[in-house]
Amino acid sequence: MAFRNYKKTIPMCLQRDTPSQLDIEIDKVQNEYDIIDLQFSTHCTPLGVQKYCALLLLVKKESK
């Protein structure tokens, strides 16, 4: 995972119960970070509950 070679790049994984909850969390993250890359996935828990996930690669926003 080459992104680990860049000291300013921060990986973050988010998981929520619905796509809309995940979208809200991603919007919150954008207040503080620039998103370099974003990948989505879904999975079911052992009890069959659907989860929505996003792996984000971030850089802290610079003060202007």
Biopython code that builds the backbone (N, CA, C, O; Angstrom):
import numpy as np
from Bio.PDB.StructureBuilder import StructureBuilder

atoms = [
    (1, "MET", "N", (0.847, -1.174, 0.000)),
    (1, "MET", "CA", (0.000, 0.000, 0.000)),
    (1, "MET", "C", (0.892, 1.236, 0.000)),
    (1, "MET", "O", (1.356, 1.681, 1.050)),
    (2, "ALA", "N", (1.119, 1.768, -1.157)),
    (2, "ALA", "CA", (2.073, 2.866, -1.334)),
    (2, "ALA", "C", (1.675, 4.130, -0.579)),
    (2, "ALA", "O", (2.546, 4.934, -0.247)),
    (3, "PHE", "N", (0.390, 4.331, -0.299)),
    (3, "PHE", "CA", (-0.008, 5.549, 0.400)),
    (3, "PHE", "C", (0.645, 5.658, 1.764)),
    (3, "PHE", "O", (0.769, 6.761, 2.297)),
    (4, "ARG", "N", (1.063, 4.545, 2.338)),
    (4, "ARG", "CA", (1.730, 4.575, 3.637)),
    (4, "ARG", "C", (3.098, 5.243, 3.559)),
    (4, "ARG", "O", (3.659, 5.622, 4.587)),
    (5, "ASN", "N", (3.645, 5.392, 2.350)),
    (5, "ASN", "CA", (4.945, 6.031, 2.161)),
    (5, "ASN", "C", (4.865, 7.550, 2.245)),
    (5, "ASN", "O", (5.901, 8.211, 2.320)),
    (6, "TYR", "N", (3.680, 8.111, 2.235)),
    (6, "TYR", "CA", (3.491, 9.561, 2.264)),
    (6, "TYR", "C", (3.045, 9.971, 3.667)),
    (6, "TYR", "O", (1.953, 9.612, 4.108)),
    (7, "LYS", "N", (3.889, 10.716, 4.354)),
    (7, "LYS", "CA", (3.648, 11.030, 5.760)),
    (7, "LYS", "C", (2.375, 11.833, 6.000)),
    (7, "LYS", "O", (1.785, 11.729, 7.075)),
    (8, "LYS", "N", (1.941, 12.623, 5.039)),
    (8, "LYS", "CA", (0.760, 13.467, 5.250)),
    (8, "LYS", "C", (-0.555, 12.777, 4.886)),
    (8, "LYS", "O", (-1.629, 13.322, 5.144)),
    (9, "THR", "N", (-0.483, 11.594, 4.295)),
    (9, "THR", "CA", (-1.689, 10.875, 3.895)),
    (9, "THR", "C", (-2.213, 10.049, 5.069)),
    (9, "THR", "O", (-1.467, 9.317, 5.719)),
    (10, "ILE", "N", (-3.516, 10.185, 5.321)),
    (10, "ILE", "CA", (-4.152, 9.512, 6.446)),
    (10, "ILE", "C", (-5.244, 8.577, 5.917)),
    (10, "ILE", "O", (-6.168, 9.046, 5.252)),
    (11, "PRO", "N", (-5.169, 7.278, 6.191)),
    (11, "PRO", "CA", (-6.272, 6.389, 5.817)),
    (11, "PRO", "C", (-7.357, 6.422, 6.901)),
    (11, "PRO", "O", (-7.058, 6.508, 8.092)),
    (12, "MET", "N", (-8.592, 6.354, 6.477)),
    (12, "MET", "CA", (-9.720, 6.319, 7.422)),
    (12, "MET", "C", (-10.781, 5.387, 6.865)),
    (12, "MET", "O", (-11.116, 5.446, 5.682)),
    (13, "CYS", "N", (-11.298, 4.539, 7.717)),
    (13, "CYS", "CA", (-12.371, 3.634, 7.322)),
    (13, "CYS", "C", (-13.637, 4.015, 8.101)),
    (13, "CYS", "O", (-13.616, 4.132, 9.327)),
    (14, "LEU", "N", (-14.721, 4.202, 7.374)),
    (14, "LEU", "CA", (-16.008, 4.530, 7.989)),
    (14, "LEU", "C", (-16.978, 3.387, 7.716)),
    (14, "LEU", "O", (-16.955, 2.789, 6.640)),
    (15, "GLN", "N", (-17.830, 3.084, 8.693)),
    (15, "GLN", "CA", (-18.857, 2.051, 8.527)),
    (15, "GLN", "C", (-20.152, 2.543, 9.157)),
    (15, "GLN", "O", (-20.166, 2.983, 10.307)),
    (16, "ARG", "N", (-21.227, 2.465, 8.405)),
    (16, "ARG", "CA", (-22.532, 2.889, 8.905)),
    (16, "ARG", "C", (-23.607, 1.899, 8.466)),
    (16, "ARG", "O", (-23.353, 1.007, 7.657)),
    (17, "ASP", "N", (-24.805, 2.069, 9.008)),
    (17, "ASP", "CA", (-25.907, 1.144, 8.758)),
    (17, "ASP", "C", (-26.652, 1.416, 7.449)),
    (17, "ASP", "O", (-27.287, 0.512, 6.906)),
    (18, "THR", "N", (-26.582, 2.648, 6.937)),
    (18, "THR", "CA", (-27.287, 2.991, 5.703)),
    (18, "THR", "C", (-26.377, 3.818, 4.806)),
    (18, "THR", "O", (-25.441, 4.455, 5.289)),
    (19, "PRO", "N", (-26.646, 3.813, 3.504)),
    (19, "PRO", "CA", (-25.854, 4.652, 2.605)),
    (19, "PRO", "C", (-25.948, 6.139, 2.956)),
    (19, "PRO", "O", (-24.961, 6.866, 2.838)),
    (20, "SER", "N", (-27.121, 6.591, 3.383)),
    (20, "SER", "CA", (-27.275, 8.010, 3.714)),
    (20, "SER", "C", (-26.479, 8.386, 4.969)),
    (20, "SER", "O", (-25.928, 9.485, 5.037)),
    (21, "GLN", "N", (-26.410, 7.493, 5.959)),
    (21, "GLN", "CA", (-25.585, 7.757, 7.143)),
    (21, "GLN", "C", (-24.111, 7.839, 6.765)),
    (21, "GLN", "O", (-23.372, 8.677, 7.280)),
    (22, "LEU", "N", (-23.693, 6.961, 5.860)),
    (22, "LEU", "CA", (-22.298, 6.983, 5.404)),
    (22, "LEU", "C", (-22.001, 8.279, 4.663)),
    (22, "LEU", "O", (-20.942, 8.876, 4.855)),
    (23, "ASP", "N", (-22.921, 8.714, 3.824)),
    (23, "ASP", "CA", (-22.756, 9.966, 3.085)),
    (23, "ASP", "C", (-22.621, 11.161, 4.029)),
    (23, "ASP", "O", (-21.801, 12.049, 3.793)),
    (24, "ILE", "N", (-23.415, 11.185, 5.086)),
    (24, "ILE", "CA", (-23.341, 12.265, 6.080)),
    (24, "ILE", "C", (-21.974, 12.282, 6.752)),
    (24, "ILE", "O", (-21.395, 13.351, 6.946)),
    (25, "GLU", "N", (-21.454, 11.116, 7.107)),
    (25, "GLU", "CA", (-20.133, 11.036, 7.756)),
    (25, "GLU", "C", (-19.019, 11.490, 6.817)),
    (25, "GLU", "O", (-18.085, 12.171, 7.239)),
    (26, "ILE", "N", (-19.121, 11.113, 5.548)),
    (26, "ILE", "CA", (-18.119, 11.546, 4.567)),
    (26, "ILE", "C", (-18.144, 13.064, 4.432)),
    (26, "ILE", "O", (-17.090, 13.694, 4.350)),
    (27, "ASP", "N", (-19.329, 13.653, 4.408)),
    (27, "ASP", "CA", (-19.444, 15.121, 4.346)),
    (27, "ASP", "C", (-18.794, 15.778, 5.557)),
    (27, "ASP", "O", (-18.151, 16.819, 5.418)),
    (28, "LYS", "N", (-18.948, 15.194, 6.734)),
    (28, "LYS", "CA", (-18.326, 15.745, 7.948)),
    (28, "LYS", "C", (-16.802, 15.717, 7.845)),
    (28, "LYS", "O", (-16.124, 16.670, 8.228)),
    (29, "VAL", "N", (-16.277, 14.611, 7.323)),
    (29, "VAL", "CA", (-14.826, 14.469, 7.182)),
    (29, "VAL", "C", (-14.269, 15.547, 6.251)),
    (29, "VAL", "O", (-13.173, 16.059, 6.477)),
    (30, "GLN", "N", (-15.028, 15.893, 5.200)),
    (30, "GLN", "CA", (-14.572, 16.886, 4.226)),
    (30, "GLN", "C", (-14.419, 18.280, 4.817)),
    (30, "GLN", "O", (-13.767, 19.131, 4.213)),
    (31, "ASN", "N", (-15.000, 18.530, 5.973)),
    (31, "ASN", "CA", (-14.819, 19.833, 6.619)),
    (31, "ASN", "C", (-13.383, 20.049, 7.072)),
    (31, "ASN", "O", (-12.900, 21.180, 7.104)),
    (32, "GLU", "N", (-12.699, 18.957, 7.423)),
    (32, "GLU", "CA", (-11.353, 19.040, 7.978)),
    (32, "GLU", "C", (-10.271, 18.494, 7.043)),
    (32, "GLU", "O", (-9.102, 18.863, 7.159)),
    (33, "TYR", "N", (-10.663, 17.617, 6.119)),
    (33, "TYR", "CA", (-9.695, 16.937, 5.258)),
    (33, "TYR", "C", (-10.075, 17.052, 3.790)),
    (33, "TYR", "O", (-11.251, 17.191, 3.453)),
    (34, "ASP", "N", (-9.068, 16.992, 2.915)),
    (34, "ASP", "CA", (-9.283, 16.808, 1.485)),
    (34, "ASP", "C", (-9.238, 15.309, 1.223)),
    (34, "ASP", "O", (-8.354, 14.608, 1.714)),
    (35, "ILE", "N", (-10.198, 14.828, 0.446)),
    (35, "ILE", "CA", (-10.244, 13.410, 0.122)),
    (35, "ILE", "C", (-9.448, 13.174, -1.159)),
    (35, "ILE", "O", (-9.769, 13.723, -2.213)),
    (36, "ILE", "N", (-8.405, 12.349, -1.054)),
    (36, "ILE", "CA", (-7.571, 12.007, -2.194)),
    (36, "ILE", "C", (-8.193, 10.854, -2.967)),
    (36, "ILE", "O", (-8.215, 10.863, -4.198)),
    (37, "ASP", "N", (-8.695, 9.867, -2.246)),
    (37, "ASP", "CA", (-9.296, 8.695, -2.874)),
    (37, "ASP", "C", (-10.381, 8.166, -1.956)),
    (37, "ASP", "O", (-10.360, 8.384, -0.744)),
    (38, "LEU", "N", (-11.334, 7.464, -2.563)),
    (38, "LEU", "CA", (-12.475, 6.960, -1.817)),
    (38, "LEU", "C", (-12.935, 5.659, -2.472)),
    (38, "LEU", "O", (-13.138, 5.607, -3.685)),
    (39, "GLN", "N", (-13.097, 4.613, -1.666)),
    (39, "GLN", "CA", (-13.607, 3.338, -2.165)),
    (39, "GLN", "C", (-14.744, 2.880, -1.259)),
    (39, "GLN", "O", (-14.659, 2.964, -0.034)),
    (40, "PHE", "N", (-15.806, 2.395, -1.887)),
    (40, "PHE", "CA", (-16.971, 1.933, -1.148)),
    (40, "PHE", "C", (-17.045, 0.407, -1.145)),
    (40, "PHE", "O", (-16.550, -0.253, -2.059)),
    (41, "SER", "N", (-17.666, -0.136, -0.111)),
    (41, "SER", "CA", (-17.966, -1.570, -0.083)),
    (41, "SER", "C", (-19.151, -1.801, 0.839)),
    (41, "SER", "O", (-19.526, -0.938, 1.632)),
    (42, "THR", "N", (-19.728, -2.981, 0.713)),
    (42, "THR", "CA", (-20.801, -3.402, 1.619)),
    (42, "THR", "C", (-20.480, -4.813, 2.091)),
    (42, "THR", "O", (-19.757, -5.560, 1.432)),
    (43, "HIS", "N", (-21.027, -5.153, 3.234)),
    (43, "HIS", "CA", (-20.896, -6.517, 3.728)),
    (43, "HIS", "C", (-22.034, -6.793, 4.708)),
    (43, "HIS", "O", (-22.700, -5.877, 5.190)),
    (44, "CYS", "N", (-22.235, -8.065, 4.983)),
    (44, "CYS", "CA", (-23.232, -8.472, 5.974)),
    (44, "CYS", "C", (-22.514, -8.981, 7.221)),
    (44, "CYS", "O", (-21.503, -9.678, 7.129)),
    (45, "THR", "N", (-23.041, -8.628, 8.369)),
    (45, "THR", "CA", (-22.523, -9.159, 9.625)),
    (45, "THR", "C", (-22.931, -10.629, 9.742)),
    (45, "THR", "O", (-23.764, -11.094, 8.964)),
    (46, "PRO", "N", (-22.364, -11.365, 10.691)),
    (46, "PRO", "CA", (-22.788, -12.772, 10.864)),
    (46, "PRO", "C", (-24.291, -12.926, 11.120)),
    (46, "PRO", "O", (-24.861, -13.991, 10.881)),
    (47, "LEU", "N", (-24.928, -11.851, 11.610)),
    (47, "LEU", "CA", (-26.378, -11.905, 11.853)),
    (47, "LEU", "C", (-27.183, -11.466, 10.632)),
    (47, "LEU", "O", (-28.409, -11.380, 10.698)),
    (48, "GLY", "N", (-26.498, -11.187, 9.509)),
    (48, "GLY", "CA", (-27.183, -10.815, 8.275)),
    (48, "GLY", "C", (-27.522, -9.341, 8.145)),
    (48, "GLY", "O", (-28.312, -8.970, 7.278)),
    (49, "VAL", "N", (-26.944, -8.492, 8.986)),
    (49, "VAL", "CA", (-27.208, -7.055, 8.922)),
    (49, "VAL", "C", (-26.276, -6.426, 7.889)),
    (49, "VAL", "O", (-25.061, -6.615, 7.942)),
    (50, "GLN", "N", (-26.854, -5.678, 6.950)),
    (50, "GLN", "CA", (-26.074, -5.019, 5.898)),
    (50, "GLN", "C", (-25.328, -3.813, 6.466)),
    (50, "GLN", "O", (-25.914, -3.012, 7.194)),
    (51, "LYS", "N", (-24.038, -3.676, 6.137)),
    (51, "LYS", "CA", (-23.218, -2.535, 6.547)),
    (51, "LYS", "C", (-22.636, -1.880, 5.305)),
    (51, "LYS", "O", (-22.340, -2.554, 4.319)),
    (52, "TYR", "N", (-22.474, -0.577, 5.356)),
    (52, "TYR", "CA", (-21.941, 0.215, 4.252)),
    (52, "TYR", "C", (-20.646, 0.862, 4.715)),
    (52, "TYR", "O", (-20.598, 1.506, 5.763)),
    (53, "CYS", "N", (-19.587, 0.680, 3.911)),
    (53, "CYS", "CA", (-18.256, 1.113, 4.329)),
    (53, "CYS", "C", (-17.609, 1.993, 3.259)),
    (53, "CYS", "O", (-17.950, 1.928, 2.078)),
    (54, "ALA", "N", (-16.670, 2.812, 3.712)),
    (54, "ALA", "CA", (-15.855, 3.606, 2.804)),
    (54, "ALA", "C", (-14.443, 3.674, 3.368)),
    (54, "ALA", "O", (-14.247, 3.919, 4.558)),
    (55, "LEU", "N", (-13.466, 3.453, 2.499)),
    (55, "LEU", "CA", (-12.067, 3.665, 2.833)),
    (55, "LEU", "C", (-11.665, 4.969, 2.176)),
    (55, "LEU", "O", (-11.732, 5.105, 0.954)),
    (56, "LEU", "N", (-11.246, 5.929, 2.990)),
    (56, "LEU", "CA", (-10.862, 7.237, 2.485)),
    (56, "LEU", "C", (-9.368, 7.440, 2.682)),
    (56, "LEU", "O", (-8.811, 7.057, 3.711)),
    (57, "LEU", "N", (-8.725, 8.042, 1.694)),
    (57, "LEU", "CA", (-7.348, 8.503, 1.845)),
    (57, "LEU", "C", (-7.421, 10.025, 1.928)),
    (57, "LEU", "O", (-7.947, 10.683, 1.031)),
    (58, "LEU", "N", (-6.893, 10.567, 3.005)),
    (58, "LEU", "CA", (-7.100, 11.971, 3.336)),
    (58, "LEU", "C", (-5.790, 12.729, 3.488)),
    (58, "LEU", "O", (-4.735, 12.155, 3.757)),
    (59, "VAL", "N", (-5.896, 14.028, 3.308)),
    (59, "VAL", "CA", (-4.817, 14.964, 3.657)),
    (59, "VAL", "C", (-5.475, 16.107, 4.418)),
    (59, "VAL", "O", (-6.504, 16.634, 3.996)),
    (60, "LYS", "N", (-4.883, 16.482, 5.526)),
    (60, "LYS", "CA", (-5.394, 17.579, 6.339)),
    (60, "LYS", "C", (-5.442, 18.862, 5.493)),
    (60, "LYS", "O", (-4.466, 19.192, 4.818)),
    (61, "LYS", "N", (-6.560, 19.578, 5.527)),
    (61, "LYS", "CA", (-6.676, 20.832, 4.796)),
    (61, "LYS", "C", (-5.706, 21.852, 5.371)),
    (61, "LYS", "O", (-5.512, 21.939, 6.583)),
    (62, "GLU", "N", (-5.109, 22.611, 4.484)),
    (62, "GLU", "CA", (-4.177, 23.655, 4.914)),
    (62, "GLU", "C", (-4.945, 24.910, 5.259)),
    (62, "GLU", "O", (-5.939, 25.241, 4.612)),
    (63, "SER", "N", (-4.482, 25.606, 6.280)),
    (63, "SER", "CA", (-5.100, 26.891, 6.663)),
    (63, "SER", "C", (-4.766, 27.936, 5.606)),
    (63, "SER", "O", (-3.646, 27.998, 5.101)),
    (64, "LYS", "N", (-5.752, 28.746, 5.289)),
    (64, "LYS", "CA", (-5.523, 29.805, 4.291)),
    (64, "LYS", "C", (-5.474, 31.154, 4.938)),
    (64, "LYS", "O", (-5.290, 32.161, 4.253)),
]
sb = StructureBuilder()
sb.init_structure("model")
sb.init_model(0)
sb.init_chain("A")
sb.init_seg("    ")
for serial, (resi, resn, name, xyz) in enumerate(atoms, 1):
    if name == "N":
        sb.init_residue(resn, " ", resi, " ")
    sb.init_atom(name, np.array(xyz, "f"), 0.0, 1.0, " ", f" {name:<3s}", serial, name[0])
structure = sb.get_structure()
